[in-house]
Structure formats: C-alpha cells, structure tokens
Amino acid sequence: GGAIGGTRTPKEGSAIKQEITLTEDSVITFNWNYLTNDGTDSIFGNQDYSFVTIYNTDDAPGDRSISILGDSTGDISTPIDYGSTSFERDTDYQFFSSEVLPPGTYIVGTGVVDIDGTGISSGLLVDNFEVVPFDFSATAGLGLVAGVFGLSRLRRRFQNK
C-alpha cells in the first residue's frame, strides 16, 4: 500500500512468498530477470518495478522493508519473445544474495508492481532459490587475512626480482 520512492502509486501486481526456517547463519540467493514494456517515456511517468523482501517473522511490521530488484527506467528496445508474452526490455538474469541471516523463521517474497495504469505490462522471472549456510569463524578470518598478506608479500618479492 502507498507509494515507493515517493511518486510510485501501485495499481496492481503479483507476488509470491515462502516461509523458511534457518537453523544456522545463512544467506539466501537466487537469479532474477525483470521484464517490461514500461520505460521512461511511459504515458504515466512512473515506472513499474520488481522487488524482494526478506524479514524475520519476529520483526515488527514497521521494521520490514523491501529491496528493488529492477525497474523500468531506461529506453525500450526491440521486443523480446517469451512464448505467449512479449516484453520490450529485460535486464538479463542477475544474481541476488541477502545479507547473512541468523537462525530463525523468515518470510521471503518476490514480486512485480504495475504503476499508475494497467495498460503497460511488467514481469519477474526468478530461479535457483538457495539457502546457503554461512560458516565464517574468527580462525578462518585470521587465516584469510594472513593468506592475503603473505601472498602480497610474495608478489612484491617476485616483482622486485
């Protein structure tokens, strides 16, 4: 409900959500591609957008947020045929990775929102959702720093010879 980015007034959209329970620190990843017939020369002036939201079910509603994946800024190019639907522009598949999430129960949602009219379409393709355990101990961190330091010293030694 309401506007996103100050001037975007949603008219319609589609979304999907999934509840997941993490038992250890993890990162959520997926691939996405935003498709649209909207653009900066839109009749209505405001651009459609796609989004992701990831929040802990213990979060208060005011603490939940969304992140914009792609929107319709930019020029429209040659139509792209996606079977029975044609879109005039896409972002190509891109990679999304969340911040490290502590154990808990989360809602993960993705969607697309149509702004200021229903005559111009947009869509969102999502694929390869994964929950990736994040295991980074203090010992591993010190080992990584020592390794980088050692490699830079070794590199300088070879450059000086």
Residue frames as qw, qx, qy, qz and C-alpha x, y, z in Angstrom:
[[0.000, 0.887, 0.463, 0.000, 0.00, 0.00, 0.00],
 [0.196, -0.896, 0.050, 0.395, 1.15, 3.51, -0.70],
 [0.534, 0.817, -0.217, 0.020, 3.97, 4.92, -2.77],
 [0.841, -0.266, 0.166, 0.441, 7.53, 3.62, -3.14],
 [0.512, 0.095, 0.223, 0.824, 10.25, 6.12, -3.98],
 [0.000, 0.383, 0.209, -0.900, 7.84, 8.98, -3.27],
 [0.404, 0.340, -0.197, -0.826, 5.95, 9.05, -6.59],
 [0.290, 0.056, -0.896, -0.330, 5.08, 5.46, -7.39],
 [0.602, -0.029, 0.375, -0.704, 1.44, 4.60, -6.77],
 [0.123, -0.060, 0.977, 0.163, 0.85, 0.85, -7.22],
 [0.618, 0.105, -0.153, -0.764, -2.21, -0.15, -9.25],
 [0.976, -0.011, -0.018, -0.219, -1.74, -3.93, -9.50],
 [0.107, 0.651, -0.750, 0.049, 0.93, -6.58, -9.16],
 [0.942, -0.071, -0.308, -0.116, 1.83, -10.16, -8.42],
 [0.091, -0.660, 0.671, -0.325, 3.93, -11.68, -5.66],
 [0.882, -0.119, -0.455, -0.041, 4.84, -14.97, -4.10],
 [0.239, -0.702, 0.532, -0.408, 6.16, -15.72, -0.63],
 [0.823, -0.025, -0.564, 0.068, 7.65, -18.65, 1.22],
 [0.540, -0.752, 0.283, -0.250, 8.25, -19.17, 4.93],
 [0.772, 0.289, -0.510, 0.245, 11.60, -20.78, 5.72],
 [0.672, -0.731, 0.111, -0.029, 13.31, -21.74, 8.97],
 [0.500, 0.640, -0.501, 0.299, 17.07, -21.31, 9.24],
 [0.866, -0.466, -0.158, 0.093, 18.91, -23.44, 11.81],
 [0.655, -0.322, 0.085, 0.678, 22.27, -21.70, 11.30],
 [0.043, 0.707, -0.144, -0.691, 23.63, -18.44, 9.88],
 [0.580, 0.325, 0.673, 0.323, 22.72, -18.48, 6.18],
 [0.095, 0.397, -0.260, -0.875, 22.48, -16.44, 3.01],
 [0.617, 0.510, 0.576, -0.168, 19.52, -16.61, 0.61],
 [0.080, -0.401, 0.527, 0.745, 20.42, -16.44, -3.09],
 [0.613, 0.500, 0.610, -0.048, 18.54, -16.58, -6.38],
 [0.251, 0.008, 0.490, 0.835, 18.67, -15.45, -10.01],
 [0.273, 0.699, 0.514, -0.415, 16.16, -12.92, -11.34],
 [0.243, 0.136, 0.508, 0.815, 15.23, -11.22, -14.62],
 [0.211, 0.586, 0.398, -0.674, 12.93, -8.18, -14.79],
 [0.261, 0.308, 0.702, 0.587, 10.83, -7.92, -17.98],
 [0.102, 0.619, 0.391, -0.673, 8.83, -4.87, -19.03],
 [0.342, 0.604, 0.507, 0.510, 7.00, -2.88, -21.66],
 [0.211, -0.950, -0.193, 0.123, 7.28, 0.23, -19.47],
 [0.657, 0.187, -0.006, 0.731, 10.01, 2.86, -19.81],
 [0.239, -0.353, -0.211, 0.880, 10.99, 6.44, -19.12],
 [0.183, -0.024, -0.355, -0.916, 8.68, 7.62, -21.88],
 [0.049, -0.397, -0.908, 0.123, 5.74, 5.97, -20.13],
 [0.150, -0.630, -0.444, -0.619, 2.41, 7.73, -20.63],
 [0.573, -0.747, -0.326, -0.083, 2.01, 7.85, -16.86],
 [0.098, 0.842, -0.353, 0.397, 5.55, 8.95, -16.00],
 [0.537, -0.554, 0.576, -0.269, 6.11, 6.43, -13.20],
 [0.474, 0.386, -0.773, -0.171, 7.94, 3.17, -13.76],
 [0.931, -0.240, -0.177, -0.209, 6.95, -0.36, -12.76],
 [0.002, 0.654, -0.716, 0.245, 9.35, -2.28, -10.52],
 [0.854, -0.117, -0.506, -0.029, 10.23, -5.72, -9.17],
 [0.283, -0.704, 0.440, -0.481, 11.21, -6.39, -5.57],
 [0.667, -0.067, -0.718, 0.186, 12.36, -8.84, -2.92],
 [0.429, -0.664, 0.259, -0.555, 11.57, -8.81, 0.77],
 [0.692, -0.026, -0.680, 0.240, 13.19, -10.97, 3.44],
 [0.266, -0.583, 0.325, -0.695, 12.21, -10.50, 7.05],
 [0.164, 0.016, -0.913, 0.373, 12.21, -12.40, 10.32],
 [0.379, -0.554, -0.649, -0.359, 8.70, -13.30, 11.47],
 [0.466, -0.558, -0.471, 0.500, 9.59, -11.76, 14.85],
 [0.220, 0.053, 0.098, 0.969, 10.14, -8.34, 13.20],
 [0.213, 0.600, 0.468, -0.613, 7.53, -5.69, 13.86],
 [0.546, 0.668, 0.476, 0.170, 5.66, -4.67, 10.67],
 [0.092, 0.989, -0.064, -0.093, 7.37, -1.26, 10.73],
 [0.406, -0.645, 0.584, 0.280, 10.80, -2.95, 10.69],
 [0.722, 0.238, 0.609, 0.228, 10.14, -4.86, 7.47],
 [0.140, 0.709, -0.262, -0.640, 11.46, -3.50, 4.19],
 [0.843, 0.433, 0.310, 0.075, 11.66, -4.31, 0.51],
 [0.316, -0.501, 0.469, 0.655, 14.56, -4.00, -1.93],
 [0.634, 0.660, -0.029, -0.403, 14.00, -3.01, -5.54],
 [0.759, -0.055, 0.545, 0.353, 15.48, -5.60, -7.92],
 [0.297, 0.115, 0.515, 0.795, 14.76, -3.89, -11.25],
 [0.264, 0.676, 0.419, -0.546, 12.58, -1.12, -12.55],
 [0.592, 0.617, 0.472, 0.214, 11.55, 0.38, -15.84],
 [0.048, -0.877, 0.182, 0.442, 13.98, 3.26, -16.03],
 [0.337, -0.301, 0.700, 0.553, 15.73, 3.43, -19.39],
 [0.457, 0.366, -0.346, -0.733, 14.72, 3.24, -23.01],
 [0.837, 0.158, 0.471, -0.230, 12.60, 0.50, -24.51],
 [0.050, -0.463, 0.740, 0.486, 14.36, -1.60, -27.14],
 [0.483, 0.120, -0.708, -0.502, 13.41, -4.39, -29.55],
 [0.816, -0.263, 0.110, -0.502, 10.64, -6.71, -28.29],
 [0.020, 0.347, -0.932, 0.106, 11.79, -9.98, -26.71],
 [0.752, -0.115, -0.403, -0.509, 9.53, -13.01, -27.23],
 [0.174, -0.265, 0.852, -0.416, 8.93, -15.07, -24.07],
 [0.131, 0.272, 0.953, -0.007, 6.48, -17.59, -25.51],
 [0.035, 0.703, 0.674, 0.226, 2.93, -16.26, -25.42],
 [0.199, -0.932, -0.183, 0.240, 4.03, -12.93, -23.90],
 [0.604, 0.472, 0.002, 0.643, 6.28, -10.31, -25.48],
 [0.379, -0.833, -0.118, 0.385, 8.22, -7.81, -23.42],
 [0.477, 0.853, -0.040, 0.208, 10.17, -4.97, -24.93],
 [0.168, 0.719, -0.543, 0.400, 13.04, -4.97, -22.46],
 [0.887, -0.409, -0.213, 0.033, 14.67, -7.24, -19.91],
 [0.272, -0.874, 0.398, -0.061, 17.59, -6.98, -17.50],
 [0.636, 0.327, -0.694, 0.087, 19.07, -10.41, -18.33],
 [0.807, -0.462, -0.365, 0.048, 19.40, -12.78, -15.42],
 [0.070, 0.691, -0.448, 0.563, 21.10, -11.23, -12.41],
 [0.604, -0.127, -0.723, 0.310, 22.22, -12.67, -9.08],
 [0.404, -0.719, 0.065, -0.562, 20.73, -11.72, -5.71],
 [0.607, -0.057, -0.680, 0.408, 22.32, -12.53, -2.36],
 [0.454, -0.831, -0.224, -0.229, 20.90, -11.50, 1.01],
 [0.075, -0.699, 0.566, -0.430, 22.90, -10.35, 3.96],
 [0.339, 0.059, -0.909, 0.235, 23.89, -13.06, 6.46],
 [0.618, -0.447, -0.157, -0.628, 20.73, -14.07, 8.32],
 [0.156, -0.324, 0.826, -0.433, 20.90, -15.53, 11.83],
 [0.116, -0.221, -0.967, -0.041, 18.85, -18.62, 12.74],
 [0.310, 0.306, 0.419, -0.797, 15.10, -18.01, 12.82],
 [0.419, 0.515, 0.742, 0.093, 11.93, -18.14, 10.77],
 [0.046, -0.374, 0.239, 0.895, 11.81, -15.83, 7.74],
 [0.584, 0.661, 0.438, -0.174, 9.36, -14.79, 5.07],
 [0.283, -0.263, 0.529, 0.756, 10.95, -14.47, 1.61],
 [0.484, 0.688, 0.494, -0.221, 8.85, -12.73, -1.02],
 [0.240, -0.164, 0.469, 0.834, 9.37, -11.58, -4.60],
 [0.355, 0.689, 0.612, -0.159, 7.05, -9.71, -6.89],
 [0.253, 0.184, 0.373, 0.874, 6.38, -7.14, -9.56],
 [0.073, 0.658, 0.498, -0.560, 4.26, -3.99, -9.25],
 [0.289, 0.537, 0.503, 0.613, 2.44, -2.10, -12.00],
 [0.184, -0.407, -0.266, 0.854, 2.41, 1.66, -11.51],
 [0.210, 0.486, 0.064, -0.846, -0.27, 4.19, -12.48],
 [0.644, 0.396, -0.225, -0.615, -2.12, 2.11, -15.03],
 [0.765, -0.069, 0.636, -0.074, -2.79, -1.38, -16.28],
 [0.720, 0.667, 0.010, -0.190, -2.04, -0.87, -19.97],
 [0.401, 0.696, -0.583, 0.122, 1.73, -1.45, -19.76],
 [0.953, -0.267, -0.126, -0.072, 2.99, -4.81, -18.51],
 [0.081, 0.682, -0.690, 0.227, 5.98, -5.94, -16.49],
 [0.954, -0.166, -0.214, -0.128, 7.06, -9.34, -15.18],
 [0.225, -0.711, 0.646, -0.163, 9.66, -11.01, -12.99],
 [0.897, 0.121, -0.423, -0.026, 11.36, -14.36, -13.55],
 [0.378, -0.685, 0.568, -0.255, 13.02, -15.99, -10.54],
 [0.915, 0.182, -0.358, -0.027, 15.07, -19.17, -10.48],
 [0.679, 0.220, -0.538, 0.449, 17.59, -21.15, -8.41],
 [0.464, -0.748, 0.153, -0.450, 16.48, -20.17, -4.91],
 [0.751, 0.051, -0.573, 0.326, 19.01, -21.48, -2.40],
 [0.531, -0.824, 0.122, -0.151, 19.72, -21.24, 1.29],
 [0.692, 0.432, -0.433, 0.383, 23.49, -21.28, 1.68],
 [0.710, -0.630, -0.197, 0.247, 24.96, -21.91, 5.15],
 [0.247, 0.843, -0.256, 0.403, 27.38, -19.16, 6.12],
 [0.854, -0.450, -0.092, 0.244, 30.25, -20.50, 8.21],
 [0.423, 0.680, -0.235, 0.551, 32.90, -17.89, 8.87],
 [0.721, -0.590, -0.255, 0.259, 34.75, -18.33, 12.14],
 [0.180, -0.949, 0.230, 0.122, 37.29, -15.97, 13.68],
 [0.639, -0.359, 0.583, 0.351, 40.02, -18.53, 12.96],
 [0.610, 0.470, 0.529, 0.356, 39.03, -18.68, 9.29],
 [0.148, 0.980, 0.115, 0.069, 39.01, -14.87, 9.14],
 [0.377, -0.796, 0.408, 0.239, 42.52, -14.62, 10.59],
 [0.682, -0.042, 0.630, 0.369, 43.70, -17.31, 8.17],
 [0.487, 0.738, 0.400, 0.240, 42.23, -15.38, 5.24],
 [0.032, -0.992, 0.115, 0.034, 43.92, -12.11, 6.30],
 [0.541, -0.571, 0.545, 0.289, 47.25, -13.89, 6.85],
 [0.692, 0.249, 0.594, 0.328, 46.96, -15.57, 3.45],
 [0.355, 0.892, 0.218, 0.174, 46.26, -12.29, 1.65],
 [0.241, -0.917, 0.296, 0.113, 49.14, -10.59, 3.49],
 [0.656, -0.328, 0.606, 0.309, 51.50, -13.46, 2.69],
 [0.642, 0.486, 0.505, 0.309, 50.52, -13.52, -0.99],
 [0.199, 0.976, 0.043, 0.080, 51.01, -9.75, -1.35],
 [0.395, -0.768, 0.461, 0.202, 54.50, -10.02, 0.20],
 [0.699, -0.015, 0.641, 0.317, 55.35, -12.94, -2.10],
 [0.512, 0.756, 0.362, 0.190, 54.06, -10.99, -5.12],
 [0.015, -0.983, 0.179, 0.046, 56.21, -7.94, -4.21],
 [0.587, -0.507, 0.569, 0.274, 59.24, -10.19, -3.80],
 [0.672, 0.276, 0.596, 0.342, 58.80, -11.60, -7.33],
 [0.325, 0.913, 0.214, 0.126, 58.19, -8.14, -8.79],
 [0.233, -0.911, 0.309, 0.144, 61.41, -6.81, -7.26],
 [0.660, -0.290, 0.608, 0.332, 63.50, -9.62, -8.78]]
